Amino acid sequence: MIQLQNVTKRIKENTVLDNVSYTFKSGFVYGLYGQNGSGKTMLLRAISGLINLDSGSIFIDGEKLHDKIEFPPETGIVIENMELLPECSAKRNLQMLAKIKNIADEKDISFSLERVGLDPDSDKKVKKFSLGMKQRLNIAQAIFENQKIILLDEPTNALDEDAVQLIYKIIREEKSRGATIIVATHHKEDLKEVCDVILKIAEGKIVEENENK
């Protein structure tokens, strides 16, 4: 469970998150939509511990972020401008990431690559990947350790329709094992296929909440 209490973040004179309070429950898929600069990505950055708040608090399963914990444990992230190691293969990238926590084994790595439609045995370097292949790899790194929290910023960016449906399938599967998933996008229509709750963000505030039935 992720609890936001009066979360506020300012950059210079601009308030990018404005007194946001909300609870994200386990086993649900939440969609965030809004225009550029509305606060979607900044909210994901706040939850992932990548920024410090000006005021307010974030609790992950009861533990206060930047107090009890610096980063939320067991969290997979796809966020804007992500770059994995260009000189390595997809599999090698995940092998190196796996050494940080020593949770995922070789089977987990290969399975996650197969799930997103990448060949785990390919030696092709990431620098030669298309944008769509890079996005598939970004998603693979967010799921290969069976994380409890998955934060996805524009996860279908650069993907064709078949790949988009594949990502939707993965999101449903991750939900079914109890993960908390938050998907941010510009387009509300992208959220209707997979989200339980759709939240509209404008000027750093959650201004609308709709259950998606």
Backbone torsions as a table, in degrees:
resi	resn	phi	psi	omega
1	MET	NA	137.3	178.8
2	ILE	-116.3	121.9	-179.8
3	GLN	-116.8	123.7	175.7
4	LEU	-104.6	129.2	179.5
5	GLN	-124.7	106.0	174.7
6	ASN	52.0	46.5	-176.0
7	VAL	-75.0	123.4	179.5
8	THR	-132.2	134.6	176.3
9	LYS	-137.6	130.0	178.0
10	ARG	-118.6	142.2	171.3
11	ILE	-121.8	108.6	-172.1
12	LYS	57.7	-119.7	-178.4
13	GLU	-93.0	-0.6	-173.2
14	ASN	-99.9	124.7	175.2
15	THR	-88.6	107.9	-175.0
16	VAL	-92.3	-24.7	169.6
17	LEU	-130.0	126.6	-167.9
18	ASP	-122.8	88.9	172.9
19	ASN	57.7	48.7	-176.0
20	VAL	-83.3	126.4	172.5
21	SER	-126.7	128.5	179.9
22	TYR	-168.0	154.1	175.9
23	THR	-120.2	124.1	175.8
24	PHE	-101.7	121.1	-175.1
25	LYS	-93.8	153.8	177.6
26	SER	-67.0	145.3	177.4
27	GLY	78.6	15.6	177.6
28	PHE	-124.0	151.9	173.8
29	VAL	-108.8	122.1	-179.7
30	TYR	-109.8	137.4	176.2
31	GLY	-111.0	134.2	175.3
32	LEU	-113.2	128.3	175.0
33	TYR	-136.1	153.9	-179.0
34	GLY	167.8	171.6	-177.8
35	GLN	-72.9	169.2	171.7
36	ASN	-55.1	134.5	178.9
37	GLY	82.2	5.7	-178.1
38	SER	-75.9	-21.4	179.4
39	GLY	117.9	1.3	-177.2
40	LYS	-58.8	-56.7	-176.9
41	THR	-65.7	-38.5	179.8
42	MET	-63.7	-34.1	177.1
43	LEU	-65.8	-41.5	176.5
44	LEU	-64.4	-39.9	178.0
45	ARG	-62.9	-39.0	179.0
46	ALA	-64.9	-46.4	-179.4
47	ILE	-63.1	-36.1	-177.9
48	SER	-80.4	-3.3	177.9
49	GLY	81.5	12.1	-176.2
50	LEU	-82.1	-13.2	176.5
51	ILE	-131.7	155.7	172.5
52	ASN	-93.9	145.1	-179.5
53	LEU	-87.6	153.7	170.8
54	ASP	-80.3	-34.3	174.1
55	SER	-159.4	165.2	-178.3
56	GLY	92.8	177.5	-175.3
57	SER	-141.1	152.1	173.1
58	ILE	-125.7	128.8	178.7
59	PHE	-115.9	132.1	176.1
60	ILE	-111.8	110.2	-175.7
61	ASP	48.9	42.4	175.8
62	GLY	86.9	-9.5	179.9
63	GLU	-95.4	129.0	-176.3
64	LYS	-77.7	127.5	179.3
65	LEU	-68.7	138.5	-177.5
66	HIS	67.2	16.9	173.7
67	ASP	-131.1	-79.5	175.4
68	LYS	-70.5	-36.7	-177.7
69	ILE	-135.1	146.2	177.5
70	GLU	-85.8	-36.3	179.5
71	PHE	-133.3	147.9	177.5
72	PRO	-66.9	126.7	179.6
73	PRO	-69.0	154.9	175.4
74	GLU	54.0	53.9	-179.2
75	THR	-125.5	128.8	174.8
76	GLY	-105.7	138.1	-172.6
77	ILE	-132.5	132.4	163.2
78	VAL	-120.2	113.4	-175.6
79	ILE	-132.1	160.9	-172.5
80	GLU	-55.7	145.1	176.0
81	ASN	62.0	31.5	174.9
82	MET	-71.5	140.3	177.5
83	GLU	-135.7	121.9	172.1
84	LEU	-94.0	177.5	-172.2
85	LEU	-69.4	114.9	-172.4
86	PRO	-69.6	-25.0	-176.6
87	GLU	-86.9	-2.0	-177.5
88	CYS	-110.5	159.8	174.3
89	SER	-74.8	169.5	177.2
90	ALA	-59.0	-47.2	-177.8
91	LYS	-64.0	-41.0	-179.4
92	ARG	-64.3	-38.3	176.5
93	ASN	-57.3	-47.1	-178.8
94	LEU	-70.6	-34.2	177.1
95	GLN	-61.1	-40.4	-179.6
96	MET	-70.2	-39.6	176.6
97	LEU	-65.1	-35.3	-178.0
98	ALA	-64.1	-25.9	-178.8
99	LYS	-68.6	-19.6	-177.6
100	ILE	-65.9	-44.8	-175.9
101	LYS	-111.5	-18.6	-177.8
102	ASN	55.9	41.9	177.1
103	ILE	-98.5	-48.4	-175.6
104	ALA	-86.6	141.5	175.8
105	ASP	-106.8	-174.5	-176.8
106	GLU	-61.6	-35.5	178.6
107	LYS	-65.8	-41.7	178.1
108	ASP	-60.7	-42.6	-178.8
109	ILE	-64.5	-49.4	-179.5
110	SER	-63.2	-40.5	-178.7
111	PHE	-64.5	-41.6	-179.0
112	SER	-65.7	-37.9	177.8
113	LEU	-66.9	-41.2	177.4
114	GLU	-63.6	-37.4	-179.5
115	ARG	-61.0	-36.8	-178.5
116	VAL	-91.2	2.6	176.1
117	GLY	88.0	23.7	176.1
118	LEU	-109.8	148.9	-179.6
119	ASP	-83.2	114.4	-178.2
120	PRO	-67.3	-18.1	-178.0
121	ASP	-96.1	1.0	-178.9
122	SER	-74.9	139.0	177.0
123	ASP	-94.7	4.1	-178.0
124	LYS	-60.0	132.4	-178.8
125	LYS	-77.4	147.8	-177.3
126	VAL	-60.3	-31.1	-179.6
127	LYS	-63.5	-18.1	178.1
128	LYS	-98.8	3.3	178.7
129	PHE	-73.3	149.0	168.0
130	SER	-72.3	168.2	177.3
131	LEU	-59.5	-39.0	179.0
132	GLY	-63.9	-41.5	178.2
133	MET	-65.5	-39.3	177.1
134	LYS	-62.2	-39.5	179.5
135	GLN	-67.0	-39.6	176.1
136	ARG	-59.4	-42.8	179.5
137	LEU	-65.8	-40.7	176.7
138	ASN	-56.5	-41.8	-180.0
139	ILE	-69.3	-39.1	177.5
140	ALA	-58.6	-41.0	-179.1
141	GLN	-69.8	-21.9	179.2
142	ALA	-80.6	-19.3	-173.8
143	ILE	-115.6	-10.8	-167.6
144	PHE	-70.8	-15.6	178.4
145	GLU	-103.7	15.9	178.3
146	ASN	53.0	54.2	-174.7
147	GLN	-68.4	151.1	177.6
148	LYS	-77.1	-30.5	179.4
149	ILE	-121.5	132.0	178.1
150	ILE	-128.3	120.4	-177.5
151	LEU	-113.0	118.1	-173.1
152	LEU	-122.2	113.9	178.7
153	ASP	-100.6	112.7	-178.6
154	GLU	50.3	56.4	-173.6
155	PRO	-66.4	-21.2	-178.4
156	THR	-96.2	8.5	179.1
157	ASN	-59.8	130.6	176.7
158	ALA	72.6	9.7	-179.2
159	LEU	-100.3	143.7	174.5
160	ASP	-79.4	175.8	-171.8
161	GLU	-62.5	-39.8	178.8
162	ASP	-62.2	-42.2	179.8
163	ALA	-67.6	-37.2	177.5
164	VAL	-59.6	-46.0	178.6
165	GLN	-63.0	-34.4	177.1
166	LEU	-64.8	-41.6	178.8
167	ILE	-67.1	-40.0	175.5
168	TYR	-57.4	-42.6	179.9
169	LYS	-61.8	-43.4	179.4
170	ILE	-62.7	-43.0	179.4
171	ILE	-59.6	-43.3	178.7
172	ARG	-62.5	-41.3	-179.8
173	GLU	-65.4	-41.2	179.1
174	GLU	-66.5	-37.3	175.2
175	LYS	-61.7	-41.9	-174.6
176	SER	-64.8	-23.6	177.3
177	ARG	-93.0	4.3	170.9
178	GLY	102.1	8.3	-179.7
179	ALA	-70.5	151.8	169.5
180	THR	-93.5	120.8	-174.9
181	ILE	-122.5	130.1	176.7
182	ILE	-122.7	122.8	-177.8
183	VAL	-114.9	126.0	178.0
184	ALA	-110.8	137.3	-180.0
185	THR	-156.1	163.0	174.0
186	HIS	-76.7	-24.1	-166.2
187	HIS	-112.6	117.6	179.6
188	LYS	-61.7	-34.4	-177.9
189	GLU	-60.4	-31.6	-179.2
190	ASP	-65.3	-20.8	-172.9
191	LEU	-90.3	-19.7	-171.0
192	LYS	-65.7	-27.0	-177.3
193	GLU	-73.4	-28.6	-169.6
194	VAL	-127.1	-14.9	-171.3
195	CYS	-92.1	142.6	173.9
196	ASP	-84.2	-35.6	-179.1
197	VAL	-133.4	134.4	179.0
198	ILE	-116.4	125.6	-177.1
199	LEU	-115.0	130.8	174.9
200	LYS	-96.1	132.1	178.5
201	ILE	-115.7	133.4	176.4
202	ALA	-145.1	132.2	177.5
203	GLU	51.7	40.0	175.2
204	GLY	78.9	10.1	-178.8
205	LYS	-125.2	149.0	168.2
206	ILE	-80.6	111.9	-172.8
207	VAL	-105.7	-9.5	-178.6
208	GLU	-156.8	140.8	177.9
209	GLU	-133.3	127.2	179.7
210	ASN	-133.5	131.2	171.2
211	GLU	-76.0	136.9	-178.5
212	ASN	-103.4	102.9	-175.0
213	LYS	-107.5	NA	NA
